[in-house]
Amino acid sequence: MMNFDRRAFLKTTSALAAGFALPAHGEGVRRHVAASDRINVGLIGCHSMGWDDLSALLRQGGVQCLALCDVDRNVLARRERELAGLQSAKADVCTDYRRVLDRKDIDAVLIATPDHWHCLQFVDACGAGKDVYVQKPLANSIAECDAMVAAARAHKRVVQVGQQQRSGAYWRELVAFLQSGGIGRIGRVQAWANFRYAVRAPLGPDATSAPEGVDYDAWLGPAPLRAFNPQRFHGSWRTAWAHGGGLMTDWGVHLLDIALWAKGVRGMPLKTHVCGGKYLFPEGGHETPDTLGVTYQFSDFVLTWESNAGVENGPFNRGYGLLFRGSEGYVVANRSGWDVYPNRGRGPVKTVKGDGWANRESVANHTANFAHCIRTRTLDTACPVEVGSLCAKYAHIGNIGARMGGGTLVYDDGAGTFNDATADAFLRPAYRAPWKFPRV
């Protein structure tokens, strides 16, 4: 049986629990929402996760949605009907996010558009004095992450990044257990995600036009001009580089975040080695890798990422998860829960149940924390913009290495440069006119 300092474990657990119930004091902000006031919000991007976030937020009570924004009027019509079942007030509907930001009566916005839109909408929202709940990954590039952190700090906005696992009670208990020495000294952390959705059928012909009701030019926004193709639209844009980063930025930020949190990492790795490509399904319509291996080296441990798109299985019969290897045992974890195994003998010796694939409880906690921080004007949310930026950068470094054909990268976060000029070319996207990369 493994030995660990139980007092330290309980102390760490208590601190984490207290920190979640009442977030640490952050720097004060100029605009104040009284604790008794209703929070008025707007949703930008209504198709998928944004709707789940809004629904969870409205169920908290004391929150009202005043605006729904989406470039697909078909989605808008459906969500407008569904919103009627969640609140009595009728919301304004629009296709231009700037209409939402122009409203003085909206306190906060939820941004759940494709990744390539996050940065511009986020920076504009901060400049308009709105607090922001933004879906992960924080941005679609490293330079955009930096711009968003600068905007949130400059305008002193409350920001919650949609890495809801940070608000899962069992994830917090896991971090406390590991940080208390529950499995001794941790020398290796492995993260993996293997899902079919990140592989696309061979790309079919482009359409002559977008579906009726879709403003495709607005959907593209700052991304390069490209003919409409349904395999790069709803539900499938993540596998096109201009809009997302495949499994690495979709699931990688969730799982790498837990690894970095547990190990107390706040900066860049010493070096990153990457290999991967379209090896399993080379004929597929996905641009992002279906096979990827990334190793991040630190002074005292190694963190690895592995993804095999299209193959839904993995270590310990889990299609996704984390493995923490310590001097006294190991832990296997995902959203179904986590198990502790001793180095020798049969286990597990400890099992903690999670809240399942959909993370309903974690989402509810995450949105409740966002509302709490708006009312108390606390910048230290469960997942502040700096945390979202950190793990997004880790994911982008892995993807950049893959786009270069593999290799070893060293990223200087202060200088904002790699040890390789070829990698530097991927740091900042070129925005399509008339959109301009934001200056803070």
C-alpha positions in Angstrom: 0.0 0.0 0.0 1.2 3.5 -0.9 2.1 6.0 1.8 1.5 9.7 1.6 1.1 12.6 4.0 -2.6 12.5 4.7 -2.5 15.8 6.6 -0.9 17.5 3.6 -3.5 15.9 1.3 -6.4 17.1 3.4 -4.9 20.6 3.8 -4.5 20.9 0.0 -8.0 19.5 -0.7 -9.5 22.0 1.8 -7.6 24.9 0.2 -8.8 23.9 -3.2 -12.4 23.5 -2.1 -12.3 26.8 -0.3 -10.8 28.5 -3.4 -13.7 27.2 -5.5 -16.4 28.1 -3.1 -15.1 31.7 -2.8 -12.5 32.6 -5.4 -9.3 34.3 -4.3 -9.4 38.1 -4.3 -8.4 39.6 -7.7 -7.7 43.1 -8.7 -10.8 45.3 -8.6 -12.5 46.4 -11.8 -14.2 49.7 -12.6 -17.7 48.6 -13.5 -19.6 47.0 -10.6 -22.5 44.6 -10.6 -24.2 44.4 -7.2 -24.7 41.0 -5.7 -28.5 41.5 -5.8 -28.5 42.6 -9.5 -29.5 40.4 -12.4 -26.7 39.6 -14.8 -27.6 40.3 -18.4 -25.7 38.3 -21.0 -25.4 37.8 -24.7 -24.4 34.6 -26.6 -22.2 34.9 -29.6 -22.1 31.5 -31.4 -25.2 29.5 -30.7 -24.7 26.2 -32.5 -23.1 23.9 -29.9 -21.2 24.3 -26.7 -22.2 27.9 -26.4 -25.8 26.9 -26.0 -24.9 24.4 -23.3 -23.0 27.1 -21.4 -25.8 29.6 -21.7 -28.4 27.0 -20.6 -26.3 26.1 -17.5 -25.8 29.8 -16.7 -29.5 30.6 -16.9 -30.4 27.7 -14.6 -28.2 29.3 -11.9 -30.9 32.0 -11.5 -30.3 35.7 -11.5 -29.2 35.7 -15.1 -31.0 36.7 -18.2 -30.1 36.4 -21.9 -30.8 39.6 -23.9 -29.2 38.7 -27.2 -28.4 35.7 -29.4 -26.0 36.1 -32.2 -25.0 33.6 -35.0 -24.2 33.9 -38.7 -26.6 31.0 -39.4 -30.2 32.2 -39.2 -31.4 28.6 -39.0 -29.5 28.1 -35.8 -30.8 31.5 -34.5 -34.4 30.5 -35.1 -34.0 27.2 -33.3 -32.2 28.7 -30.3 -34.8 31.5 -30.1 -37.5 28.9 -29.7 -35.6 27.0 -27.1 -34.7 30.1 -25.1 -38.4 30.7 -24.6 -38.4 27.5 -22.5 -35.6 28.9 -20.2 -36.8 32.5 -19.6 -39.8 34.6 -20.1 -38.0 37.6 -21.6 -37.5 37.6 -25.4 -34.0 38.1 -26.6 -32.8 40.2 -29.5 -31.4 38.1 -32.4 -28.6 39.2 -34.8 -25.9 38.0 -37.1 -23.3 40.7 -36.3 -21.6 40.3 -32.9 -20.9 44.0 -32.7 -24.6 44.6 -32.2 -24.4 42.6 -29.0 -21.3 44.5 -27.8 -23.0 47.9 -28.5 -25.7 47.2 -26.0 -25.1 49.0 -22.7 -27.5 46.8 -20.8 -25.4 43.6 -21.4 -22.9 42.9 -18.7 -21.2 39.8 -20.1 -21.0 37.8 -23.3 -20.4 34.1 -24.0 -18.2 33.4 -27.0 -18.5 30.0 -28.6 -17.7 30.7 -32.3 -15.1 28.7 -34.2 -11.6 29.1 -32.8 -10.4 31.6 -35.5 -13.0 34.1 -34.3 -12.2 33.9 -30.6 -9.5 36.6 -30.4 -11.2 39.4 -32.3 -14.5 39.0 -30.6 -12.9 38.6 -27.2 -10.7 41.8 -27.5 -13.7 43.8 -28.8 -15.8 42.5 -25.9 -13.2 43.6 -23.4 -12.9 47.0 -25.0 -16.7 47.3 -24.8 -16.6 46.7 -21.0 -18.1 43.2 -21.1 -17.0 40.3 -18.9 -16.3 37.2 -21.0 -16.9 33.5 -20.9 -14.9 32.1 -23.9 -14.9 28.6 -25.1 -11.6 26.7 -25.3 -9.1 26.7 -26.8 -8.6 30.4 -25.9 -7.4 31.2 -29.5 -6.3 29.6 -32.7 -2.7 30.9 -32.5 -0.1 31.8 -29.9 0.0 35.5 -30.9 -3.8 35.7 -30.4 -3.5 34.2 -26.9 -1.1 37.0 -26.0 -3.5 39.7 -27.4 -6.4 38.3 -25.4 -4.4 38.2 -22.1 -3.3 41.8 -22.8 -6.9 42.9 -23.5 -8.4 41.3 -20.4 -5.7 42.9 -18.2 -5.9 46.3 -19.8 -9.7 46.5 -19.4 -9.7 44.6 -16.1 -12.4 42.2 -17.3 -13.7 39.0 -15.5 -12.8 36.1 -17.8 -13.7 32.5 -17.6 -12.2 30.1 -20.2 -14.4 27.1 -21.0 -12.1 24.5 -19.5 -14.8 23.3 -17.2 -12.8 20.4 -15.8 -11.2 23.0 -13.5 -14.6 23.2 -11.8 -15.1 19.5 -11.4 -14.9 18.5 -7.8 -13.2 15.1 -8.6 -10.6 16.8 -10.8 -9.8 19.2 -7.9 -9.6 16.2 -5.5 -7.2 14.5 -8.0 -4.9 17.6 -8.1 -4.9 17.8 -4.4 -4.1 14.1 -4.1 -1.2 14.3 -6.5 0.2 17.5 -5.1 0.1 16.0 -1.6 2.4 13.2 -2.7 -0.3 10.6 -3.0 1.8 8.6 -5.5 5.2 10.0 -4.5 7.4 12.0 -6.9 5.8 12.2 -10.4 8.3 11.7 -13.2 6.0 11.2 -16.2 2.5 12.3 -17.2 0.8 10.9 -20.3 -2.2 12.4 -21.9 -4.1 10.9 -24.9 -7.3 11.4 -26.9 -8.5 9.1 -29.8 -11.7 10.0 -31.5 -13.3 9.3 -34.8 -14.7 12.8 -35.3 -11.2 14.2 -36.0 -11.0 12.1 -39.2 -13.0 13.2 -42.3 -14.0 11.4 -45.4 -12.1 12.4 -48.6 -13.0 16.0 -49.3 -15.9 16.4 -51.7 -16.3 19.2 -54.2 -16.9 22.7 -52.9 -20.4 24.0 -53.0 -21.4 26.8 -55.3 -22.9 28.6 -52.3 -23.5 28.3 -48.6 -26.8 26.9 -47.3 -29.7 29.4 -47.3 -29.7 31.5 -44.2 -25.9 31.3 -43.7 -23.7 34.4 -44.0 -20.6 32.5 -45.0 -18.4 35.6 -45.5 -19.2 36.6 -41.8 -18.5 33.0 -40.7 -15.0 33.1 -42.3 -14.4 36.6 -40.8 -10.6 37.1 -40.5 -9.8 33.6 -41.9 -8.6 33.2 -45.5 -11.2 33.3 -48.3 -12.2 29.8 -49.3 -15.1 28.3 -51.1 -17.9 26.8 -48.9 -17.5 23.1 -48.2 -19.8 21.3 -45.8 -16.8 19.3 -44.5 -15.3 22.6 -43.1 -18.5 23.9 -41.5 -20.7 23.0 -38.6 -19.2 20.1 -36.6 -16.2 19.7 -38.9 -14.3 23.0 -39.0 -11.9 21.8 -36.3 -9.9 19.7 -38.7 -9.1 22.7 -41.0 -6.0 24.7 -39.9 -7.6 28.1 -40.7 -10.3 27.4 -38.1 -9.1 25.0 -35.5 -6.3 22.6 -34.5 -7.9 19.1 -34.5 -7.7 16.9 -31.4 -4.7 18.8 -30.0 -6.6 22.0 -29.4 -10.0 20.4 -28.8 -9.1 17.7 -26.2 -5.5 18.6 -25.7 -6.2 21.8 -23.8 -8.5 19.9 -21.4 -6.1 17.1 -20.6 -2.8 19.0 -20.8 -4.4 21.6 -18.5 -4.9 19.0 -15.7 -1.4 17.8 -16.1 0.1 21.3 -15.9 -2.1 22.2 -13.0 -1.2 19.1 -11.0 2.5 19.7 -11.6 2.3 23.4 -10.8 3.6 24.4 -14.3 3.2 28.1 -15.2 5.7 28.5 -18.0 6.9 26.9 -21.2 8.7 23.5 -21.3 12.5 23.4 -21.8 12.0 21.8 -25.2 9.2 20.0 -27.2 9.7 17.1 -29.6 7.0 16.5 -32.1 6.2 13.8 -34.7 3.1 13.0 -36.6 1.0 13.5 -39.7 -1.9 12.0 -41.7 -0.7 8.4 -41.5 -3.8 6.4 -40.6 -6.1 8.0 -43.2 -3.9 9.9 -45.7 -6.8 10.3 -48.1 -9.0 12.0 -45.5 -10.4 15.5 -45.8 -8.9 16.5 -42.5 -5.9 18.8 -42.6 -4.9 18.3 -39.0 -2.9 15.1 -38.1 -4.7 11.8 -37.4 -1.5 10.6 -35.7 0.4 12.8 -33.3 3.0 12.4 -30.6 4.3 15.3 -28.6 6.9 15.2 -25.7 7.4 18.2 -23.5 10.6 18.1 -21.4 10.9 19.8 -18.0 13.7 19.9 -15.4 12.0 17.2 -13.3 9.4 15.4 -15.4 8.2 14.5 -18.9 4.8 15.2 -20.3 3.6 13.4 -23.4 0.6 13.8 -25.7 -0.7 11.2 -28.1 -3.7 11.2 -30.4 -4.9 8.7 -33.0 -7.9 10.1 -34.7 -10.4 7.6 -36.0 -9.4 4.9 -33.5 -11.5 5.1 -30.4 -9.5 3.2 -27.8 -6.4 3.7 -25.7 -4.5 2.8 -22.6 -6.5 1.2 -19.8 -9.4 0.8 -22.3 -10.0 4.5 -22.2 -10.3 6.5 -25.5 -9.0 9.5 -23.7 -7.4 10.2 -20.4 -4.3 10.9 -18.3 -1.8 8.7 -16.6 0.4 10.0 -13.8 3.4 7.8 -13.0 4.9 8.3 -9.5 7.6 6.7 -7.4 5.0 5.0 -5.3 2.2 4.2 -7.8 0.2 5.6 -10.7 -3.2 7.2 -11.4 -5.4 6.8 -14.4 -8.0 9.5 -14.9 -10.7 10.8 -17.3 -14.2 12.3 -16.9 -15.6 8.9 -15.7 -13.3 9.3 -12.7 -9.8 8.3 -11.5 -8.2 5.2 -10.0 -5.0 4.8 -7.9 -2.8 1.8 -8.4 0.2 0.8 -6.3 3.5 0.0 -8.1 3.2 -3.6 -7.0 0.0 -5.5 -6.3 -3.5 -5.5 -7.6 -5.7 -2.4 -7.6 -7.1 0.0 -7.7 -6.7 1.0 -4.1 -8.7 4.2 -4.5 -11.4 5.1 -6.9 -13.2 8.5 -7.3 -16.2 8.7 -9.6 -16.4 11.6 -12.1 -19.4 13.3 -13.6 -19.3 11.6 -17.0 -18.6 12.4 -20.6 -20.8 15.4 -20.8 -19.3 17.0 -17.7 -22.7 18.4 -16.7 -21.8 19.0 -13.1 -18.5 20.6 -14.0 -20.2 22.9 -16.6 -22.8 23.9 -14.0 -20.0 24.7 -11.4 -18.0 26.6 -14.0 -20.8 28.9 -15.1 -21.8 29.4 -11.5 -18.2 30.4 -10.7 -18.3 32.9 -13.6 -21.6 34.5 -12.3 -20.1 34.6 -8.8 -17.0 36.4 -10.0 -19.0 38.9 -12.0 -21.0 39.8 -8.9 -18.1 40.0 -6.6 -15.8 41.6 -9.3 -13.2 38.9 -8.8 -10.7 38.3 -11.6 -9.4 35.1 -10.2 -12.0 32.8 -11.8 -11.8 29.0 -11.9 -10.0 29.3 -15.2 -8.7 32.8 -15.8 -7.4 34.0 -19.2 -3.8 33.3 -18.2 -4.5 29.6 -17.6 -6.4 29.3 -20.8 -3.5 30.9 -22.6 -0.9 28.6 -21.1 -2.4 25.3 -22.1 -3.5 26.7 -25.5 0.1 27.6 -26.2 1.2 24.0 -25.3 -1.3 22.7 -27.8 -0.3 25.1 -30.5 3.4 24.3 -30.1 2.6 20.6 -30.7 0.5 21.5 -33.8 3.2 23.8 -35.1 5.8 21.0 -34.8 3.4 18.7 -36.8 2.9 21.3 -39.5 6.7 21.6 -39.9 6.9 17.9 -40.4 8.2 17.1 -36.9 11.3 18.1 -35.0 12.4 19.7 -31.7 11.2 23.2 -30.7 12.2 25.6 -28.0 9.7 28.5 -27.4 10.8 31.7 -25.6 7.5 33.0 -24.2 9.0 36.4 -23.3 10.5 37.1 -26.7 7.6 35.4 -28.5 9.9 33.4 -30.8 11.0 29.8 -31.5 14.5 28.5 -32.0 13.4 28.0 -35.7 12.3 30.7 -38.0 10.0 28.2 -39.9 8.1 27.8 -36.6 7.8 31.5 -36.1 5.8 31.8 -39.3 2.9 30.0 -37.5 2.8 32.3 -34.5 0.4 34.9 -35.9 -2.3 34.5 -38.6 -2.7 37.0 -41.4 -6.2 38.5 -41.0 -8.3 38.8 -44.1 -9.4 42.4 -44.9 -11.3 44.3 -43.7 -10.6 42.6 -40.4 -7.4 43.6 -38.6 -5.3 41.8 -36.0 -6.3 43.5 -32.7 -4.0 46.0 -31.0 -4.4 46.4 -27.3 
